[in-house]
Amino acid sequence: MGGLLRRRSPGGRRGVYEGDWVAWVGKYEDLARGRPGQYVLRLKDNHRCADCAYPAVEVLPDGTFIVTTYGHWAKDQAPYILSVRLKLSEVDGMGK
């Protein structure tokens, strides 16, 4: 199971990649029980607070995810739209 979102830590804490565009990978049970899941993958550094990441998601027949959202991807620049292509099979294990 995966989720694409703007990183916001619970309880007002500041976590790694806070406010950035991330992909969360884990099991439904992780969400239901408040566990961290398998990993969080930072897709892009957002340079303005938490103003980003309401992504549209398309999954191709080969398992490729195409995700598109807006954000402040360049410091002191206006926000713009960005797309990322990824396969979970390719990113699994990158952080290990």
DSSP file (Angstrom, degrees, kcal/mol; ACC not computed):
  #  RESIDUE AA STRUCTURE BP1 BP2  ACC     N-H-->O    O-->H-N    N-H-->O    O-->H-N    TCO  KAPPA ALPHA  PHI   PSI    X-CA   Y-CA   Z-CA
    1    1 A M              0   0    0      0, 0.0    25,-2.2     0, 0.0     2,-0.3   0.000 360.0 360.0 360.0 143.8    0.0    0.0    0.0
    2    2 A G  E     -A   25   0A   0     23,-0.2     2,-0.3     2,-0.0    23,-0.2  -0.956 360.0-164.4-139.2 158.4    1.3    3.5   -0.7
    3    3 A G  E     -A   24   0A   0     21,-2.4    21,-3.3    -2,-0.3     2,-0.5  -0.996   9.8-151.4-140.6 144.1    0.3    7.1   -0.2
    4    4 A L  E     +A   23   0A   0     -2,-0.3     2,-0.3    19,-0.2    19,-0.2  -0.975  41.4 129.9-117.7 123.3    1.6   10.3   -1.8
    5    5 A L  E     -A   22   0A   0     17,-2.5    17,-2.9    -2,-0.5     2,-0.5  -0.926  61.4 -80.8-159.4 173.6    1.4   13.3    0.4
    6    6 A R  E     -A   21   0A   0     47,-0.4     2,-0.4    -2,-0.3    15,-0.2  -0.831  57.3-112.3 -87.7 127.8    2.9   16.3    2.1
    7    7 A R        +     0   0    0     13,-2.7    12,-3.1    -2,-0.5     2,-0.4  -0.478  45.6 166.2 -69.9 120.7    4.8   15.2    5.1
    8    8 A R        -     0   0    0     -2,-0.4     6,-0.1    10,-0.2    10,-0.0  -0.983  26.3-141.1-135.2 122.5    3.3   16.4    8.3
    9    9 A S    >   -     0   0    0      4,-0.4     3,-0.8    -2,-0.4     4,-0.0  -0.584  25.3-109.2 -84.4 145.2    4.4   14.9   11.6
   10   10 A P  G >  S+     0   0    0      0, 0.0     3,-1.4     0, 0.0    -1,-0.1  -0.303  93.9  23.2 -70.5 155.1    1.8   14.1   14.4
   11   11 A G  G 3  S-     0   0    0      1,-0.3     3,-0.1    -2,-0.0    -2,-0.0   0.684 125.7 -71.0  68.9  19.8    1.6   16.1   17.6
   12   12 A G  G <  S+     0   0    0     -3,-0.8    -1,-0.3     1,-0.2     2,-0.1   0.550  92.5 143.3  75.6   5.6    3.2   19.2   16.2
   13   13 A R    <   -     0   0    0     -3,-1.4     2,-0.7     1,-0.1    -4,-0.4  -0.430  52.2-124.5 -75.5 154.7    6.6   17.6   16.1
   14   14 A R        -     0   0    0     -2,-0.1     2,-0.2    -3,-0.1     3,-0.1  -0.904  36.5-177.1-101.3 115.9    9.0   18.4   13.2
   15   15 A G    >   -     0   0    0     -2,-0.7     3,-1.6     1,-0.2     2,-0.1  -0.471  38.1 -65.5-104.9 178.1   10.1   15.2   11.4
   16   16 A V  T 3  S+     0   0    0      1,-0.3    -1,-0.2    -2,-0.2     0, 0.0  -0.406 122.4  10.8 -61.1 135.6   12.4   14.4    8.6
   17   17 A Y  T >  S-     0   0    0      1,-0.2     3,-2.5    -2,-0.1   -10,-0.4   0.703  86.7-175.6  66.7  23.0   11.2   15.9    5.3
   18   18 A E  T <  S+     0   0    0     -3,-1.6    -1,-0.2     1,-0.3   -10,-0.2  -0.274  70.1   6.7 -53.3 127.0    8.6   18.0    7.1
   19   19 A G  T 3  S+     0   0    0    -12,-3.1    -1,-0.3     1,-0.3    29,-0.2   0.384 105.6 119.5  80.8  -2.7    6.5   19.8    4.5
   20   20 A D  S <  S-     0   0    0     -3,-2.5   -13,-2.7   -13,-0.1     2,-0.6  -0.416  75.2 -95.4 -90.8 168.8    8.1   18.0    1.5
   21   21 A W  E     +AB   6  44A   0     23,-1.9    22,-2.7   -15,-0.2    23,-1.6  -0.756  56.9 169.0 -85.1 118.7    6.5   15.8   -1.1
   22   22 A V  E     -AB   5  42A   0    -17,-2.9   -17,-2.5    -2,-0.6     2,-0.5  -0.872  35.1-135.5-131.3 160.8    6.9   12.2    0.0
   23   23 A A  E     -AB   4  41A   0     18,-2.7    18,-3.0    -2,-0.3     2,-0.5  -0.981  20.2-155.7-113.1 128.8    5.7    8.7   -0.7
   24   24 A W  E     -AB   3  40A   0    -21,-3.3   -21,-2.4    -2,-0.5     2,-0.4  -0.899   9.1-169.4-104.0 132.6    4.7    6.5    2.2
   25   25 A V  E     +AB   2  39A   0     14,-2.6    13,-2.0    -2,-0.5    14,-1.8  -0.989  32.2  99.6-126.2 127.9    4.9    2.7    1.8
   26   26 A G        -     0   0    0    -25,-2.2     2,-0.3    -2,-0.4    11,-0.0  -0.940  64.5 -67.0-175.7-165.8    3.4    0.3    4.3
   27   27 A K    >>  -     0   0    0     -2,-0.3     4,-1.4     1,-0.1     3,-0.9  -0.698  39.5-113.7-105.2 157.9    0.5   -2.0    5.1
   28   28 A Y  H 3> S+     0   0    0     -2,-0.3     4,-2.6     1,-0.3     5,-0.2   0.887 118.4  59.9 -55.0 -39.3   -3.1   -1.0    5.9
   29   29 A E  H 3> S+     0   0    0      1,-0.2     4,-1.9     2,-0.2     6,-0.3   0.833  98.8  58.2 -60.7 -32.2   -2.5   -2.4    9.4
   30   30 A D  H <4>S+     0   0    0     -3,-0.9     5,-2.8     2,-0.2     4,-0.5   0.935 109.9  43.0 -62.2 -45.5    0.3    0.2    9.9
   31   31 A L  H ><5S+     0   0    0     -4,-1.4     3,-1.1     1,-0.2    -2,-0.2   0.941 113.9  50.4 -63.5 -47.4   -2.1    3.0    9.2
   32   32 A A  H 3<5S+     0   0    0     -4,-2.6    -1,-0.2     1,-0.3    -2,-0.2   0.812 117.8  39.4 -63.0 -30.7   -4.8    1.5   11.4
   33   33 A R  T 3<5S-     0   0    0     -4,-1.9    -1,-0.3    -5,-0.2    -2,-0.2   0.340 112.3-113.1-103.6   6.0   -2.4    1.0   14.3
   34   34 A G  T < 5 +     0   0    0     -3,-1.1    -3,-0.2    -4,-0.5    -4,-0.1   0.776  64.3 150.0  71.0  26.4   -0.4    4.2   13.9
   35   35 A R      < -     0   0    0     -5,-2.8    -1,-0.2    -6,-0.3    -2,-0.1  -0.544  56.5-115.9 -91.1 160.0    2.8    2.5   12.9
   36   36 A P        -     0   0    0      0, 0.0   -11,-0.2     0, 0.0     3,-0.1   0.656  45.5-139.7 -72.9 -15.1    5.4    4.1   10.7
   37   37 A G        -     0   0    0      1,-0.2   -11,-0.3   -13,-0.1     3,-0.1  -0.410  40.9 -54.4  86.0-169.1    5.1    1.6    7.8
   38   38 A Q  S    S-     0   0    0    -13,-2.0     2,-0.3     1,-0.3   -12,-0.2   0.941 105.0 -35.1 -77.4 -49.4    8.0    0.3    5.7
   39   39 A Y  E     -B   25   0A   0    -14,-1.8   -14,-2.6    -3,-0.1     2,-0.4  -0.990  42.8-126.8-165.8 165.3    9.5    3.5    4.6
   40   40 A V  E     -B   24   0A   0     -2,-0.3     2,-0.5   -16,-0.2   -16,-0.2  -0.993  22.8-159.0-120.4 129.5    9.0    7.1    3.5
   41   41 A L  E     -B   23   0A   0    -18,-3.0   -18,-2.7    -2,-0.4     2,-0.6  -0.943  14.3-136.1-112.0 121.1   10.6    8.2    0.2
   42   42 A R  E     -B   22   0A   0     -2,-0.5   -20,-0.3   -20,-0.2     3,-0.1  -0.661  21.7-178.9 -77.1 119.4   11.2   11.9   -0.3
   43   43 A L  E     -     0   0A   0    -22,-2.7     2,-0.3    -2,-0.6   -21,-0.2   0.848  65.8  -7.8 -86.5 -38.2   10.1   12.8   -3.9
   44   44 A K  E     -B   21   0A   0    -23,-1.6   -23,-1.9     2,-0.0     2,-0.5  -0.960  66.2-114.5-161.9 141.6   11.0   16.5   -3.9
   45   45 A D        -     0   0    0     -2,-0.3     2,-0.5   -25,-0.2   -25,-0.1  -0.673  29.4-149.8 -77.9 121.5   12.1   19.1   -1.4
   46   46 A N        -     0   0    0     -2,-0.5    27,-0.2     3,-0.1     3,-0.1  -0.837   5.0-161.1 -95.5 128.4    9.4   21.8   -1.0
   47   47 A H  S    S+     0   0    0     25,-3.2     2,-0.4    -2,-0.5    29,-0.2   0.348  71.2  64.0 -95.2   5.9   10.9   25.2   -0.3
   48   48 A R  S >  S-     0   0    0      1,-0.2     3,-2.4   -29,-0.2    -1,-0.2  -0.838 105.6 -87.4-135.7 100.3    7.8   26.9    1.2
   49   49 A C  T 3  S-     0   0    0     -2,-0.4    -1,-0.2     1,-0.3    -3,-0.1  -0.091  92.3 -37.3  43.2-119.2    6.4   25.6    4.4
   50   50 A A  T 3  S+     0   0    0     -3,-0.1     2,-1.5   -44,-0.1    -1,-0.3  -0.104  91.4 133.3-126.8  34.2    3.9   22.9    3.5
   51   51 A D    <   +     0   0    0     -3,-2.4    21,-0.4    21,-0.1     2,-0.3  -0.600  54.5  63.7 -91.5  78.7    2.4   24.3    0.4
   52   52 A C        +     0   0    0     -2,-1.5    19,-0.2    19,-0.2   -46,-0.2  -0.975  54.9  67.6-170.9 173.4    2.5   21.3   -1.9
   53   53 A A        +     0   0    0     17,-1.6   -47,-0.4    -2,-0.3    -1,-0.1   0.954  31.1 139.2  68.4  68.2    1.4   17.8   -2.6
   54   54 A Y        -     0   0    0     16,-0.2    -1,-0.1   -49,-0.1   -49,-0.1  -0.635  48.6-168.3-119.5  68.7   -2.2   17.2   -3.5
   55   55 A P        -     0   0    0      0, 0.0     2,-0.4     0, 0.0    14,-0.2  -0.210  26.7-141.6 -76.9 148.1   -1.1   14.7   -6.2
   56   56 A A  E     -C   68   0B   0     12,-2.5    12,-2.1     2,-0.0     2,-0.4  -0.792  25.9-152.6 -90.7 145.2   -3.0   13.1   -9.0
   57   57 A V  E     -C   67   0B   0     -2,-0.4     2,-0.4    10,-0.2    10,-0.2  -0.982  17.7-178.7-129.3 131.9   -2.0    9.5   -9.4
   58   58 A E  E     -C   66   0B   0      8,-2.4     8,-3.1    -2,-0.4     2,-0.6  -0.998  12.1-157.2-124.6 131.0   -2.1    7.3  -12.5
   59   59 A V  E     -C   65   0B   0     -2,-0.4     6,-0.2     6,-0.2    -2,-0.0  -0.944  13.0-147.5-110.9 119.6   -0.9    3.6  -12.4
   60   60 A L    >   -     0   0    0      4,-3.0     3,-2.4    -2,-0.6    -2,-0.0  -0.382  30.0-103.0 -80.4 161.2    0.2    2.2  -15.7
   61   61 A P  T 3  S+     0   0    0      0, 0.0    -1,-0.1     0, 0.0    -2,-0.0   0.772 121.1  57.6 -56.2 -27.4   -0.4   -1.5  -16.6
   62   62 A D  T 3  S-     0   0    0      2,-0.1    -2,-0.0     1,-0.0    -3,-0.0   0.389 124.1-101.0 -85.9   5.9    3.3   -2.3  -15.9
   63   63 A G  S <  S+     0   0    0     -3,-2.4    25,-0.5     1,-0.3     2,-0.3   0.464  73.7 145.8  91.4   1.6    3.0   -0.9  -12.3
   64   64 A T        -     0   0    0     23,-0.1    -4,-3.0    24,-0.1     2,-0.5  -0.575  39.4-145.6 -73.8 131.8    4.6    2.5  -12.9
   65   65 A F  E     -CD  59  86B   0     21,-3.6    21,-2.1    -2,-0.3     2,-0.6  -0.850   9.4-165.2 -95.2 131.3    3.1    5.3  -10.9
   66   66 A I  E     -CD  58  85B   0     -8,-3.1    -8,-2.4    -2,-0.5     2,-0.4  -0.980  14.3-177.7-113.2 117.1    2.9    8.7  -12.5
   67   67 A V  E     -CD  57  84B   0     17,-2.7    17,-2.5    -2,-0.6     2,-0.4  -0.951   5.2-172.2-121.5 136.2    2.2   11.3   -9.8
   68   68 A T  E     +CD  56  83B   0    -12,-2.1   -12,-2.5    -2,-0.4     2,-0.3  -0.987  17.3 140.3-132.2 133.4    1.7   15.0  -10.5
   69   69 A T  E     - D   0  82B   0     13,-2.2    13,-3.0    -2,-0.4     2,-0.3  -0.947  40.8-107.5-156.9 176.0    1.4   17.9   -8.1
   70   70 A Y  E     + D   0  81B   0     -2,-0.3   -17,-1.6    11,-0.2     2,-0.3  -0.706  42.4 140.8-107.0 163.3    2.4   21.5   -7.5
   71   71 A G  E     - D   0  80B   0      9,-1.3     9,-2.2    -2,-0.3     2,-1.1  -0.965  60.1 -86.2 179.2 175.8    4.9   22.9   -5.1
   72   72 A H        +     0   0    0    -21,-0.4   -25,-3.2    -2,-0.3   -24,-0.2  -0.721  52.8 162.1 -97.7  80.5    7.6   25.4   -4.5
   73   73 A W        +     0   0    0     -2,-1.1     2,-0.4   -27,-0.2    -1,-0.2   0.624  59.6  51.3 -83.5 -14.5   10.4   23.3   -5.9
   74   74 A A  S >  S-     0   0    0      4,-0.2     3,-1.7    -3,-0.1    -1,-0.1  -0.989  96.2-104.4-125.5 133.3   12.9   26.1   -6.4
   75   75 A K  T 3  S+     0   0    0     -2,-0.4     3,-0.1     1,-0.3    -2,-0.1  -0.257 101.1   1.9 -59.0 134.7   13.8   28.6   -3.6
   76   76 A D  T 3  S+     0   0    0      1,-0.2     2,-0.3   -29,-0.2    -1,-0.3   0.715 107.7 116.8  61.1  24.6   12.2   32.0   -4.0
   77   77 A Q  S <  S-     0   0    0     -3,-1.7    -1,-0.2     1,-0.1    -3,-0.1  -0.830  73.1 -96.9-117.0 158.0   10.3   31.0   -7.1
   78   78 A A        -     0   0    0     -2,-0.3    -4,-0.2     1,-0.1    -5,-0.2  -0.338  52.7 -92.6 -65.5 154.1    6.6   30.7   -7.8
   79   79 A P        -     0   0    0      0, 0.0     2,-0.3     0, 0.0    -7,-0.2  -0.316  47.9-175.6 -66.3 153.5    5.1   27.2   -7.5
   80   80 A Y  E     -D   71   0B   0     -9,-2.2    -9,-1.3    -3,-0.1     2,-0.3  -0.953  28.1 -96.0-145.7 167.8    5.0   25.0  -10.5
   81   81 A I  E     -D   70   0B   0     -2,-0.3     2,-0.3   -11,-0.2   -11,-0.2  -0.644  38.6-177.4 -90.5 140.1    3.6   21.6  -11.5
   82   82 A L  E     -D   69   0B   0    -13,-3.0   -13,-2.2    -2,-0.3     2,-0.4  -0.989  12.4-154.9-138.0 142.6    5.9   18.5  -11.5
   83   83 A S  E     -D   68   0B   0     -2,-0.3     2,-0.4   -15,-0.2   -15,-0.2  -0.934   7.5-167.3-117.7 145.6    5.4   14.9  -12.4
   84   84 A V  E     -D   67   0B   0    -17,-2.5   -17,-2.7    -2,-0.4     2,-0.4  -0.991   6.7-155.5-130.1 138.7    7.4   11.9  -11.1
   85   85 A R  E     +D   66   0B   0     -2,-0.4     2,-0.3   -19,-0.2   -19,-0.2  -0.951  27.2 154.2-112.0 133.4    7.4    8.4  -12.5
   86   86 A L  E     -D   65   0B   0    -21,-2.1   -21,-3.6    -2,-0.4     2,-0.4  -0.994  33.7-146.3-155.0 156.3    8.3    5.5  -10.2
   87   87 A K    >>  -     0   0    0     -2,-0.3     4,-1.6   -23,-0.2     3,-1.1  -0.991  18.0-140.8-120.8 132.5    7.9    1.8   -9.6
   88   88 A L  H 3> S+     0   0    0    -25,-0.5     4,-2.4    -2,-0.4    -1,-0.1   0.866 104.0  61.5 -60.4 -33.9    7.8    0.5   -6.0
   89   89 A S  H 34 S+     0   0    0      1,-0.2    -1,-0.3     2,-0.2   -26,-0.0   0.795 106.6  46.4 -63.3 -25.9    9.8   -2.5   -7.2
   90   90 A E  H <4 S+     0   0    0     -3,-1.1    -1,-0.2     1,-0.1    -2,-0.2   0.802 117.0  40.8 -84.9 -30.8   12.6   -0.1   -8.1
   91   91 A V  H >< S+     0   0    0     -4,-1.6     3,-2.2     2,-0.1     4,-0.4   0.684  86.1 108.2 -93.9 -18.2   12.6    1.9   -4.9
   92   92 A D  T 3< S+     0   0    0     -4,-2.4    -5,-0.0     1,-0.3   -53,-0.0  -0.393  90.8  14.3 -56.6 128.5   12.1   -0.9   -2.5
   93   93 A G  T >  S+     0   0    0     -2,-0.1     3,-1.0     1,-0.0    -1,-0.3   0.347  89.8 114.8  89.2  -6.9   15.3   -1.4   -0.7
   94   94 A M  T <  S+     0   0    0     -3,-2.2    -2,-0.1     1,-0.2    -3,-0.1   0.865  81.7  45.5 -64.3 -33.8   16.9    1.9   -1.7
   95   95 A G  T 3         0   0    0     -4,-0.4    -1,-0.2     1,-0.2    -3,-0.1   0.429 360.0 360.0 -89.2   1.8   16.9    3.1    1.9
   96   96 A K    <         0   0    0     -3,-1.0    -1,-0.2     0, 0.0    -2,-0.1   0.481 360.0 360.0 -87.1 360.0   18.3   -0.1    3.4
